[in-house]
Amino acid sequence: MTLHTCPQCRCRFHDDDDLDRQLAAQIARWKVYCDEHGHPIRGGRVAEIVAAELLGIQPTTFAGRRKSGNGPRFAHIPLNGSRYSYYLEELAAWEAAQKSGESWKV
């Protein structure tokens, strides 16, 4: 297997299939979690406070990362009372980059 750097999320994985499987599995777990806890998912997006909860980050820390540009990409589309929302795919890619030690800058 060759090492691959994903152009979208800048994560390092052994191949595209490895990346796809990891991200899809994480998104599926988050969808189940959101369903069990009553968090709405609209258009593949969740509110900022839900995104922080999914990633296990304090909401104020997560907001700080958004402001500094060191967090996942976000949308200026309100959702469930939040000014910002996050696509689950972006959250999964950002989390994978954090776990692999890759730097992330929007």
Backbone bond lengths (Angstrom), bond angles and torsions (degrees), N, CA, C in turn:
res aa  C-N    CA-C-N  psi(-1)  N-CA   C-N-CA  omega(-1)  CA-C   N-CA-C  phi
1 M - - - 1.450 - - 1.527 110.13 -
2 T 1.286 114.99 138.11 1.460 119.02 177.53 1.517 109.59 -96.25
3 L 1.312 114.81 152.43 1.455 119.90 177.49 1.513 108.51 -81.11
4 H 1.299 117.47 139.67 1.456 123.64 -174.03 1.520 108.75 -129.67
5 T 1.312 117.71 134.86 1.452 121.48 172.78 1.523 107.40 -105.41
6 C 1.304 115.88 116.62 1.461 121.49 -177.13 1.530 109.79 -69.18
7 P 1.340 119.56 126.18 1.456 121.08 -178.65 1.522 113.44 -68.00
8 Q 1.331 118.04 -24.59 1.451 120.01 -178.52 1.514 112.65 -84.71
9 C 1.297 117.24 -46.80 1.467 118.98 -174.98 1.523 112.30 -106.84
10 R 1.324 117.23 -5.17 1.461 122.61 178.26 1.523 112.89 59.19
11 C 1.301 117.10 25.63 1.464 122.03 178.29 1.527 108.75 -91.49
12 R 1.310 116.02 154.62 1.454 120.03 177.88 1.520 109.60 -105.24
13 F 1.314 115.76 123.92 1.451 122.45 178.73 1.513 108.44 -136.44
14 H 1.303 115.92 163.86 1.454 120.15 -177.92 1.521 112.39 -71.72
15 D 1.296 118.40 -34.13 1.455 121.54 175.53 1.525 108.43 -161.11
16 D 1.319 115.08 171.51 1.464 119.99 -178.02 1.523 112.36 -62.56
17 D 1.322 117.08 -36.69 1.461 120.21 -179.92 1.523 110.98 -64.92
18 D 1.317 117.24 -38.64 1.461 122.10 177.77 1.525 109.69 -61.01
19 L 1.302 116.98 -47.24 1.468 122.12 178.13 1.517 110.75 -60.23
20 D 1.313 116.94 -50.04 1.464 121.19 -178.56 1.525 112.06 -59.40
21 R 1.324 117.11 -43.39 1.466 120.29 -179.66 1.520 111.32 -64.09
22 Q 1.325 116.99 -44.64 1.458 120.45 -178.73 1.525 111.72 -63.71
23 L 1.317 116.68 -46.01 1.461 119.92 -178.85 1.525 111.24 -67.36
24 A 1.323 117.62 -42.55 1.464 121.00 -179.75 1.530 111.09 -63.64
25 A 1.322 116.95 -39.75 1.468 120.33 179.50 1.525 110.66 -65.53
26 Q 1.312 117.26 -41.99 1.462 120.22 179.61 1.528 110.86 -65.48
27 I 1.311 117.30 -43.29 1.467 121.06 179.28 1.518 110.08 -62.50
28 A 1.324 117.42 -41.53 1.471 120.64 178.34 1.525 111.05 -62.06
29 R 1.338 117.95 -41.80 1.475 121.05 177.42 1.526 110.84 -62.62
30 W 1.320 116.22 -42.26 1.466 119.59 180.00 1.521 111.84 -66.00
31 K 1.318 117.74 -37.54 1.470 120.25 178.53 1.526 110.61 -63.29
32 V 1.316 116.87 -42.30 1.462 120.79 176.89 1.524 109.99 -62.87
33 Y 1.323 117.11 -45.24 1.462 121.88 179.54 1.534 110.62 -59.37
34 C 1.329 116.57 -46.73 1.467 120.17 -179.74 1.521 111.12 -63.25
35 D 1.312 116.84 -40.27 1.465 120.56 178.15 1.525 110.96 -63.12
36 E 1.327 116.93 -43.86 1.463 121.33 -179.43 1.529 112.41 -66.77
37 H 1.330 117.74 -31.60 1.460 121.59 -176.35 1.527 113.76 -101.81
38 G 1.323 117.61 5.33 1.460 121.76 176.09 1.525 114.62 72.65
39 H 1.333 117.08 25.03 1.465 120.28 177.43 1.529 108.54 -88.79
40 P 1.337 117.56 122.93 1.464 118.92 -179.09 1.526 112.16 -71.78
41 I 1.313 114.88 143.08 1.462 123.01 172.04 1.521 105.33 -119.86
42 R 1.312 116.52 119.54 1.464 120.51 -179.62 1.524 108.65 -125.15
43 G 1.315 115.72 122.93 1.460 120.07 -179.96 1.518 112.85 61.07
44 G 1.327 116.63 28.37 1.452 120.88 -179.37 1.519 113.71 79.40
45 R 1.355 116.11 10.91 1.458 121.24 -177.25 1.521 111.21 -114.71
46 V 1.348 114.67 153.21 1.460 122.27 173.43 1.523 108.51 -127.80
47 A 1.324 116.29 158.21 1.465 121.81 177.76 1.529 110.19 -67.42
48 E 1.328 115.75 160.01 1.472 120.73 -176.56 1.521 112.43 -58.60
49 I 1.315 117.92 -42.51 1.472 120.01 -178.45 1.527 111.01 -66.16
50 V 1.330 116.92 -34.05 1.464 120.95 177.12 1.530 109.75 -70.44
51 A 1.335 116.44 -41.02 1.467 120.28 177.99 1.527 110.40 -58.62
52 A 1.331 116.57 -44.02 1.465 120.60 178.62 1.530 110.07 -61.89
53 E 1.318 116.58 -42.13 1.470 121.09 179.61 1.529 110.86 -63.15
54 L 1.336 117.17 -42.99 1.461 120.84 -179.95 1.526 111.69 -62.09
55 L 1.320 115.71 -36.07 1.458 120.34 -178.27 1.521 112.91 -87.36
56 G 1.336 116.96 -8.24 1.457 120.37 179.85 1.521 112.92 73.34
57 I 1.335 115.83 33.64 1.464 122.09 -178.96 1.525 108.09 -117.05
58 Q 1.320 117.03 141.40 1.461 120.63 176.46 1.535 108.96 -60.03
59 P 1.332 118.07 138.88 1.469 120.64 -178.15 1.527 114.17 -55.23
60 T 1.324 118.08 -38.67 1.463 119.25 179.90 1.531 111.30 -69.47
61 T 1.312 117.25 -37.07 1.468 121.35 176.75 1.523 109.66 -65.85
62 F 1.318 115.93 -42.44 1.463 121.09 -179.70 1.526 110.16 -63.48
63 A 1.336 117.54 -43.81 1.466 121.30 177.63 1.527 110.57 -62.39
64 G 1.320 116.82 -38.17 1.451 120.74 177.37 1.518 112.26 -62.78
65 R 1.314 116.42 -37.51 1.462 120.43 177.65 1.523 110.56 -67.15
66 R 1.334 116.26 -36.83 1.468 119.54 176.31 1.522 109.76 -62.31
67 K 1.317 116.35 -46.48 1.466 121.25 -177.43 1.524 112.19 -65.09
68 S 1.321 117.13 -35.30 1.463 120.54 -178.44 1.529 112.94 -83.97
69 G 1.327 116.92 -11.74 1.462 120.26 -178.11 1.514 113.65 85.51
70 N 1.331 117.10 9.39 1.467 121.20 -179.78 1.517 112.95 -99.80
71 G 1.303 117.36 9.83 1.458 121.26 179.67 1.518 110.87 -106.46
72 P 1.313 116.47 -176.23 1.468 120.21 177.95 1.522 110.97 -69.00
73 R 1.305 115.27 158.49 1.465 119.89 176.36 1.526 108.53 -62.18
74 F 1.308 115.99 145.02 1.462 121.46 -177.83 1.514 109.76 -131.31
75 A 1.326 115.16 166.52 1.458 121.69 177.93 1.524 108.68 -114.77
76 H 1.313 115.60 142.25 1.470 120.49 175.44 1.523 108.74 -85.68
77 I 1.293 115.63 48.47 1.459 121.88 -179.38 1.521 106.90 -117.83
78 P 1.338 117.46 112.27 1.466 119.66 -178.92 1.523 112.00 -59.61
79 L 1.311 114.28 145.99 1.457 120.70 177.63 1.516 108.76 -151.75
80 N 1.306 115.91 123.36 1.459 122.48 174.54 1.538 112.61 51.48
81 G 1.340 116.47 44.67 1.457 120.96 176.64 1.512 115.23 87.05
82 S 1.319 118.33 -2.98 1.458 122.16 -179.35 1.534 108.93 -102.00
83 R 1.319 116.86 140.78 1.467 120.67 177.39 1.517 112.22 -71.25
84 Y 1.301 116.32 -26.57 1.458 121.60 -175.85 1.520 110.13 -119.56
85 S 1.317 114.70 147.17 1.460 119.35 175.09 1.518 108.14 -134.93
86 Y 1.304 115.05 162.46 1.462 122.03 -173.84 1.521 109.55 -131.83
87 Y 1.324 115.27 133.91 1.458 120.40 174.67 1.524 108.20 -75.44
88 L 1.315 116.25 136.58 1.458 120.56 -179.92 1.523 111.44 -58.16
89 E 1.337 117.33 -35.56 1.464 120.69 179.45 1.529 110.80 -63.06
90 E 1.315 116.58 -40.60 1.469 120.56 179.23 1.525 110.81 -67.38
91 L 1.339 116.10 -40.80 1.462 119.72 178.55 1.520 110.96 -62.13
92 A 1.337 116.36 -43.60 1.461 120.05 -179.23 1.524 110.96 -64.92
93 A 1.331 117.36 -41.86 1.463 120.39 179.05 1.527 110.88 -65.58
94 W 1.322 117.08 -40.74 1.463 120.84 179.29 1.529 110.47 -65.22
95 E 1.329 116.31 -43.99 1.461 120.33 179.53 1.530 110.40 -61.91
96 A 1.333 116.73 -42.27 1.463 120.17 179.17 1.531 110.87 -62.73
97 A 1.323 116.24 -38.47 1.464 119.85 178.52 1.521 110.47 -65.68
98 Q 1.326 117.16 -39.92 1.465 120.81 178.60 1.516 110.84 -63.85
99 K 1.317 117.21 -41.89 1.461 121.38 -179.11 1.517 112.53 -69.15
100 S 1.329 116.94 -31.03 1.468 119.73 -178.57 1.524 111.72 -86.28
101 G 1.340 116.63 -5.03 1.456 119.84 178.72 1.515 114.15 85.03
102 E 1.312 116.55 7.41 1.466 120.60 178.45 1.521 109.09 -74.25
103 S 1.319 116.12 146.31 1.463 119.35 174.40 1.523 108.42 -78.25
104 W 1.304 114.96 154.79 1.458 120.10 -178.04 1.513 108.04 -136.45
105 K 1.292 116.22 121.69 1.455 120.44 177.47 1.514 107.10 -140.24
106 V 1.322 116.74 124.65 1.461 122.43 -179.74 1.516 108.82 -73.26
